[in-house]
Amino acid sequence: MAVERTLSIIKPDATKRNLTGKINAKFEDAGLRIVAQKRIQLTPAQAGVFYEVHKERPFYGELCEFMASGPVVVQVLEGEGAVAKNREVMGATNPKDAAPGTIRAEFAESVGENSVHGSDAAETAAVEIAYFFSGLELVG
């Protein structure tokens, strides 16, 4: 399996509960390496651009408002099959469906406030990483 990079966001519901370290430990324990990371506060407009793919969905406005409601930690994870590995570690979007030991099973408060975001494909990851990080910030 090829070494890949993927975007991870620790969402406002998790940062307000000071879970960044616990969540990062799960990524690292799974063999993923954090090669870029920063804590930022998105504006609703920035969240809107990032989640533009969901613009026509009924939850879009609520999602953008939530993602701008508090600090997030954006980071790039690297490792073999990083996209799939990250999604495995995150667990299902609905925490009730998430496997035991996954981030969402342990930390998510609801389907909407599910603690983490992860890229769904290598192509998406490249676009998402470029939205938040310059090449100089990726230090693997």
Residue frames as a rotation matrix with the C-alpha (Angstrom) as fourth column:
MET 1
0.578 0.816 0.000 0.00
0.816 -0.578 0.000 0.00
0.000 0.000 -1.000 0.00
ALA 2
-0.089 -0.624 0.776 1.25
0.619 -0.645 -0.448 3.46
0.781 0.440 0.443 -0.90
VAL 3
-0.532 -0.139 -0.835 2.15
0.761 -0.512 -0.399 6.20
-0.372 -0.848 0.378 1.55
GLU 4
-0.034 0.636 0.771 -0.54
0.697 -0.538 0.474 8.88
0.717 0.553 -0.425 1.35
ARG 5
-0.985 -0.094 -0.142 -1.53
0.166 -0.703 -0.692 12.10
-0.035 -0.705 0.708 3.01
THR 6
-0.144 0.985 0.095 -5.01
0.755 0.047 0.654 12.99
0.640 0.166 -0.750 4.18
LEU 7
-0.562 0.035 0.826 -6.64
-0.348 -0.916 -0.198 15.95
0.750 -0.399 0.527 5.87
SER 8
-0.232 0.501 -0.834 -8.02
0.874 0.484 0.048 15.62
0.428 -0.718 -0.550 9.37
ILE 9
-0.383 0.170 0.908 -10.03
-0.325 -0.945 0.039 18.24
0.864 -0.280 0.417 11.24
ILE 10
-0.640 0.259 -0.723 -10.69
0.758 0.366 -0.539 18.04
0.125 -0.894 -0.431 14.94
LYS 11
-0.145 0.745 0.651 -14.03
0.476 -0.524 0.706 19.82
0.867 0.413 -0.278 15.14
PRO 12
-0.353 0.001 0.936 -15.27
-0.498 -0.847 -0.186 22.47
0.792 -0.531 0.299 17.62
ASP 13
0.727 0.673 0.134 -17.19
-0.476 0.354 0.805 19.97
0.494 -0.649 0.578 19.77
ALA 14
0.673 -0.552 -0.492 -13.93
0.635 0.772 0.001 18.10
0.379 -0.313 0.871 20.44
THR 15
-0.337 -0.853 0.400 -11.63
0.438 -0.518 -0.735 21.11
0.833 -0.073 0.548 20.86
LYS 16
0.039 0.393 0.919 -13.97
-0.614 -0.715 0.333 22.69
0.788 -0.578 0.213 23.42
ARG 17
0.946 0.296 0.132 -13.73
-0.291 0.595 0.749 19.48
0.143 -0.747 0.649 25.47
ASN 18
0.253 -0.954 0.159 -9.91
-0.940 -0.204 0.274 19.48
-0.229 -0.219 -0.948 25.19
LEU 19
0.704 0.125 0.699 -9.77
-0.090 0.992 -0.087 16.16
-0.704 -0.002 0.710 23.29
THR 20
0.703 -0.435 -0.562 -7.07
-0.695 -0.252 -0.674 17.07
0.151 0.864 -0.480 20.75
GLY 21
-0.323 -0.918 0.231 -4.35
-0.946 0.322 -0.043 15.00
-0.035 -0.233 -0.972 22.44
LYS 22
-0.201 0.329 0.923 -6.57
-0.303 0.875 -0.377 11.95
-0.932 -0.355 -0.076 22.93
ILE 23
0.846 0.532 -0.030 -7.72
-0.153 0.188 -0.970 12.06
-0.511 0.826 0.240 19.31
ASN 24
0.452 -0.753 -0.478 -4.18
-0.851 -0.204 -0.483 12.53
0.266 0.625 -0.734 18.00
ALA 25
-0.396 -0.581 0.711 -3.02
-0.769 0.633 0.090 9.58
-0.503 -0.511 -0.697 20.10
LYS 26
0.372 0.605 0.704 -5.54
-0.041 0.768 -0.639 7.38
-0.927 0.209 0.310 18.28
PHE 27
0.924 -0.096 -0.371 -4.17
-0.382 -0.154 -0.911 8.49
0.030 0.983 -0.179 14.89
GLU 28
0.054 -0.999 -0.009 -0.58
-0.970 -0.050 -0.239 7.91
0.238 0.022 -0.971 15.98
ASP 29
-0.232 -0.084 0.969 -1.38
-0.583 0.810 -0.069 4.56
-0.779 -0.581 -0.236 17.59
ALA 30
0.706 0.569 0.422 -2.84
0.040 0.563 -0.826 3.49
-0.707 0.599 0.374 14.24
GLY 31
-0.006 -0.828 0.561 0.46
0.806 0.329 0.493 4.28
-0.592 0.455 0.665 12.48
LEU 32
0.585 0.218 0.781 -0.45
0.677 -0.661 -0.323 7.71
0.446 0.718 -0.535 11.08
ARG 33
-0.383 -0.794 -0.471 2.03
0.902 -0.431 -0.008 10.56
-0.197 -0.428 0.882 11.44
ILE 34
0.755 0.575 -0.316 1.03
0.517 -0.818 -0.251 14.20
-0.403 0.026 -0.915 11.88
VAL 35
-0.179 -0.872 0.455 3.09
0.979 -0.115 0.166 16.13
-0.092 0.475 0.875 9.31
ALA 36
-0.785 0.004 0.619 1.29
0.087 -0.989 0.118 19.49
0.613 0.146 0.776 9.63
GLN 37
-0.054 0.778 -0.626 -1.03
0.962 0.210 0.177 20.91
0.269 -0.593 -0.759 12.26
LYS 38
-0.935 -0.189 0.300 -2.55
0.084 -0.940 -0.331 24.21
0.344 -0.284 0.895 13.34
ARG 39
-0.301 0.838 -0.456 -5.39
0.871 0.046 -0.490 25.46
-0.389 -0.544 -0.743 15.49
ILE 40
-0.962 0.031 0.273 -7.58
0.130 -0.823 0.552 27.99
0.242 0.567 0.788 13.67
GLN 41
-0.347 0.908 -0.235 -10.95
0.217 -0.166 -0.962 29.69
-0.912 -0.385 -0.140 13.91
LEU 42
-0.728 0.158 0.667 -12.91
0.683 0.078 0.727 29.41
0.063 0.984 -0.165 10.67
THR 43
-0.707 0.631 -0.318 -15.35
-0.551 -0.774 -0.312 32.09
-0.444 -0.045 0.895 9.59
PRO 44
0.184 0.839 0.513 -18.73
-0.030 0.526 -0.850 30.92
-0.982 0.142 0.122 8.28
ALA 45
0.713 0.047 -0.700 -17.58
-0.664 -0.278 -0.694 31.97
-0.227 0.959 -0.167 4.79
GLN 46
-0.349 -0.911 -0.221 -14.39
-0.934 0.356 0.009 29.89
0.071 0.210 -0.975 5.01
ALA 47
-0.575 0.236 0.783 -16.36
-0.190 0.893 -0.409 26.88
-0.796 -0.384 -0.468 6.25
GLY 48
0.513 0.849 -0.125 -18.79
-0.256 0.012 -0.967 27.45
-0.819 0.528 0.224 3.38
VAL 49
0.337 -0.486 -0.806 -16.04
-0.936 -0.078 -0.344 27.32
0.104 0.870 -0.481 0.79
PHE 50
-0.693 -0.670 0.267 -14.53
-0.705 0.708 -0.054 24.21
-0.153 -0.226 -0.962 2.36
TYR 51
-0.602 0.539 0.589 -17.87
0.165 0.806 -0.569 22.37
-0.781 -0.246 -0.574 2.48
GLU 52
-0.426 0.401 -0.811 -19.10
-0.794 -0.596 0.123 23.72
-0.434 0.696 0.572 -0.90
VAL 53
-0.895 0.041 -0.444 -19.63
-0.235 0.802 0.548 20.15
0.379 0.595 -0.709 -2.12
HIS 54
-0.660 0.664 -0.351 -22.56
0.748 0.537 -0.391 19.95
-0.071 -0.521 -0.851 0.34
LYS 55
-0.977 0.169 -0.133 -24.10
-0.164 -0.985 -0.048 23.31
-0.139 -0.025 0.990 -0.65
GLU 56
-0.444 0.857 -0.263 -27.35
-0.579 -0.050 0.814 21.80
0.684 0.513 0.518 -1.92
ARG 57
-0.416 0.261 -0.871 -27.86
0.531 0.847 0.000 19.55
0.738 -0.463 -0.491 1.09
PRO 58
0.540 0.791 0.288 -30.24
0.229 -0.467 0.854 20.57
0.810 -0.395 -0.434 3.87
PHE 59
0.749 -0.273 -0.604 -27.54
0.646 0.096 0.757 20.44
-0.148 -0.957 0.249 6.57
TYR 60
0.093 -0.809 0.580 -25.10
0.799 -0.288 -0.529 22.77
0.595 0.513 0.619 4.77
GLY 61
0.230 0.044 0.972 -25.93
-0.200 -0.976 0.091 25.98
0.952 -0.215 -0.215 6.66
GLU 62
0.944 0.166 0.286 -25.95
-0.314 0.175 0.933 24.24
0.105 -0.970 0.218 10.02
LEU 63
0.641 -0.767 -0.018 -22.63
0.767 0.641 0.010 22.53
0.004 -0.021 1.000 9.22
CYS 64
-0.019 -0.667 0.745 -20.95
0.522 -0.642 -0.561 25.83
0.852 0.379 0.361 8.27
GLU 65
0.477 0.277 0.834 -22.30
-0.485 -0.708 0.513 27.54
0.733 -0.649 -0.203 11.40
PHE 66
0.995 -0.099 0.022 -21.08
0.044 0.610 0.791 24.67
-0.092 -0.786 0.612 13.59
MET 67
0.420 -0.898 0.128 -17.60
0.884 0.373 -0.282 24.59
0.205 0.232 0.951 12.02
ALA 68
-0.195 -0.443 0.875 -17.27
0.228 -0.888 -0.399 28.34
0.954 0.122 0.274 12.69
SER 69
0.735 0.660 0.157 -18.60
-0.011 -0.220 0.975 28.05
0.678 -0.718 -0.155 16.27
GLY 70
0.825 -0.521 0.217 -15.19
-0.287 -0.056 0.956 27.47
-0.487 -0.851 -0.196 17.87
PRO 71
-0.043 -0.935 -0.352 -11.57
-0.939 -0.083 0.334 26.60
-0.341 0.345 -0.874 17.17
VAL 72
0.986 0.167 0.008 -10.69
-0.152 0.915 -0.373 23.59
-0.070 0.367 0.928 15.03
VAL 73
0.017 -0.990 0.140 -7.41
-0.448 0.117 0.886 21.75
-0.894 -0.078 -0.442 14.60
VAL 74
0.910 0.172 -0.377 -6.57
-0.413 0.300 -0.860 21.14
-0.035 0.938 0.344 10.97
GLN 75
0.049 -0.920 0.388 -3.84
-0.613 0.279 0.739 18.63
-0.789 -0.274 -0.550 10.29
VAL 76
0.395 -0.063 -0.916 -2.28
-0.823 0.420 -0.384 16.45
0.409 0.906 0.114 7.66
LEU 77
0.436 -0.196 0.878 -1.84
-0.480 0.775 0.411 12.78
-0.762 -0.600 0.243 8.46
GLU 78
0.140 -0.491 -0.860 0.63
-0.945 0.194 -0.265 10.63
0.297 0.849 -0.437 6.56
GLY 79
-0.314 -0.310 0.898 1.03
-0.582 0.809 0.076 6.88
-0.750 -0.499 -0.434 6.33
GLU 80
-1.000 -0.012 -0.020 0.35
-0.023 0.673 0.739 3.77
0.005 0.739 -0.673 4.30
GLY 81
-0.428 0.902 0.057 -3.21
0.642 0.259 0.721 3.99
0.636 0.345 -0.690 3.02
ALA 82
-0.969 -0.110 -0.222 -3.72
0.242 -0.612 -0.753 7.12
-0.053 -0.784 0.619 5.14
VAL 83
-0.582 0.812 0.053 -7.15
-0.693 -0.529 0.490 8.00
0.426 0.248 0.870 3.72
ALA 84
0.182 0.668 -0.721 -8.67
-0.140 0.744 0.654 4.60
0.973 -0.018 0.229 4.52
LYS 85
-0.424 -0.421 -0.802 -6.78
0.701 0.408 -0.585 4.28
0.573 -0.810 0.123 7.81
ASN 86
-0.982 0.088 0.170 -7.99
-0.162 -0.856 -0.492 7.69
0.102 -0.510 0.854 8.98
ARG 87
-0.216 0.974 -0.075 -11.60
-0.759 -0.119 0.640 6.80
0.614 0.195 0.765 8.12
GLU 88
0.081 0.166 -0.983 -11.25
0.299 0.937 0.183 3.52
0.951 -0.309 0.026 9.99
VAL 89
-0.731 -0.452 -0.512 -9.89
0.619 -0.122 -0.776 5.28
0.288 -0.884 0.368 13.09
MET 90
-0.831 0.481 0.280 -12.64
-0.504 -0.863 -0.015 7.94
0.234 -0.153 0.960 12.92
GLY 91
-0.745 0.627 0.228 -15.49
0.393 0.689 -0.609 5.42
-0.539 -0.364 -0.759 12.73
ALA 92
-0.289 0.744 0.602 -18.93
0.916 0.032 0.400 5.80
0.279 0.667 -0.691 11.16
THR 93
-0.643 0.089 0.761 -20.41
0.026 -0.990 0.137 9.30
0.765 0.108 0.634 10.89
ASN 94
0.450 0.821 0.352 -23.24
-0.500 -0.095 0.861 8.31
0.740 -0.563 0.368 13.20
PRO 95
-0.440 -0.738 0.513 -21.58
-0.839 0.134 -0.527 7.53
0.320 -0.662 -0.678 16.54
LYS 96
0.274 0.622 0.734 -24.27
-0.777 0.593 -0.212 4.90
-0.567 -0.512 0.645 17.25
ASP 97
0.991 0.092 -0.101 -22.94
-0.136 0.716 -0.685 2.96
0.009 0.692 0.722 14.22
ALA 98
0.320 -0.947 -0.011 -19.25
-0.777 -0.256 -0.575 3.55
0.542 0.193 -0.818 14.98
ALA 99
0.405 -0.272 -0.873 -17.15
0.283 0.945 -0.163 0.56
0.869 -0.181 0.460 16.00
PRO 100
0.966 -0.092 -0.243 -15.97
0.229 -0.138 0.964 0.43
-0.122 -0.986 -0.112 19.61
GLY 101
0.196 -0.964 -0.178 -12.63
0.707 0.013 0.707 2.17
-0.679 -0.265 0.684 20.13
THR 102
-0.153 -0.214 0.965 -13.07
0.892 -0.450 0.042 4.58
0.425 0.867 0.260 17.21
ILE 103
-0.962 -0.272 0.037 -12.95
0.241 -0.902 -0.357 8.33
0.130 -0.334 0.933 17.73
ARG 104
-0.502 0.830 0.243 -16.63
-0.542 -0.521 0.659 8.83
0.674 0.199 0.711 17.03
ALA 105
0.210 0.557 -0.804 -17.71
0.354 0.723 0.593 5.93
0.911 -0.409 -0.046 19.23
GLU 106
-0.205 -0.409 -0.889 -15.76
0.961 0.090 -0.263 7.41
0.187 -0.908 0.374 22.13
PHE 107
-0.746 -0.335 -0.576 -16.05
0.507 -0.846 -0.166 11.16
-0.431 -0.416 0.801 21.65
ALA 108
-0.803 0.444 0.397 -18.84
0.143 -0.504 0.852 12.18
0.579 0.741 0.342 19.24
GLU 109
-0.833 0.553 -0.025 -21.86
-0.178 -0.310 -0.934 13.88
-0.525 -0.773 0.357 20.74
SER 110
0.329 0.941 0.074 -24.18
-0.134 0.124 -0.983 13.38
-0.935 0.314 0.167 17.74
VAL 111
0.421 -0.127 0.898 -24.22
0.850 0.401 -0.342 12.82
-0.317 0.907 0.277 13.98
GLY 112
0.830 -0.038 0.556 -23.59
0.268 -0.848 -0.457 16.54
0.489 0.529 -0.694 13.46
GLU 113
0.505 -0.675 0.538 -21.14
-0.845 -0.513 0.150 17.04
0.174 -0.530 -0.830 16.32
ASN 114
0.995 -0.035 -0.088 -19.03
0.034 0.999 -0.013 14.01
0.089 0.010 0.996 15.55
SER 115
0.705 -0.699 -0.120 -15.62
0.073 -0.097 0.993 15.35
-0.705 -0.709 -0.018 16.63
VAL 116
-0.358 -0.934 -0.004 -13.63
0.000 -0.004 1.000 14.80
-0.934 0.358 0.002 13.41
HIS 117
0.803 0.404 -0.438 -13.57
-0.445 -0.081 -0.892 15.25
-0.396 0.911 0.115 9.65
GLY 118
-0.209 -0.891 0.403 -11.46
-0.036 0.418 0.908 13.20
-0.977 0.175 -0.120 7.28
SER 119
-0.358 -0.004 -0.934 -10.94
-0.899 -0.270 0.345 13.23
-0.253 0.963 0.093 3.53
ASP 120
0.478 0.677 0.560 -12.91
-0.459 0.736 -0.498 10.59
-0.749 -0.019 0.662 1.64
ALA 121
0.861 -0.262 0.436 -10.43
0.500 0.593 -0.632 9.95
-0.093 0.762 0.641 -1.18
ALA 122
-0.083 -0.988 -0.127 -6.84
0.856 -0.136 0.498 10.75
-0.509 -0.068 0.858 -2.15
GLU 123
-0.398 -0.010 0.917 -8.02
0.729 -0.611 0.309 13.30
0.557 0.792 0.251 -4.74
THR 124
0.668 0.697 0.261 -10.23
0.324 -0.588 0.741 15.04
0.670 -0.411 -0.619 -2.19
ALA 125
0.620 -0.508 -0.598 -7.40
0.695 0.000 0.719 14.98
-0.366 -0.861 0.353 0.34
ALA 126
-0.403 -0.832 0.382 -5.10
0.915 -0.355 0.193 16.86
-0.025 0.427 0.904 -2.04
VAL 127
-0.125 0.457 0.880 -7.67
0.369 -0.802 0.469 19.63
0.921 0.384 -0.069 -2.53
GLU 128
0.840 0.524 -0.139 -8.53
0.291 -0.220 0.931 19.81
0.458 -0.823 -0.338 1.17
ILE 129
0.287 -0.831 -0.476 -4.88
0.892 0.051 0.449 19.91
-0.349 -0.554 0.756 2.27
ALA 130
-0.552 -0.527 0.646 -4.16
0.770 -0.620 0.152 22.73
0.320 0.582 0.748 -0.19
TYR 131
0.384 0.766 0.516 -7.08
0.377 -0.640 0.669 24.72
0.843 -0.062 -0.534 1.25
PHE 132
0.991 0.107 -0.079 -5.42
0.106 -0.274 0.956 24.89
0.081 -0.956 -0.282 4.68
PHE 133
0.493 -0.870 -0.015 -1.68
0.206 0.100 0.973 24.37
-0.845 -0.483 0.228 4.13
SER 134
0.643 -0.464 -0.609 1.10
-0.766 -0.372 -0.524 25.62
0.016 0.804 -0.595 1.87
GLY 135
0.715 -0.435 -0.547 3.75
0.087 0.833 -0.547 23.19
0.693 0.343 0.634 0.73
LEU 136
-0.272 -0.877 0.395 6.21
-0.317 -0.306 -0.898 24.78
0.908 -0.370 -0.195 3.18
GLU 137
-0.042 0.341 0.939 4.01
-0.993 -0.116 -0.003 23.73
0.108 -0.933 0.344 6.10
LEU 138
0.921 0.348 -0.176 4.07
-0.348 0.937 0.034 20.02
0.177 0.030 0.984 5.22
VAL 139
0.023 -0.984 0.178 7.08
-0.947 -0.079 -0.313 18.71
0.322 -0.162 -0.933 7.09
GLY 140
0.935 0.354 0.007 7.08
-0.346 0.909 0.232 14.94
0.076 -0.219 0.973 6.98
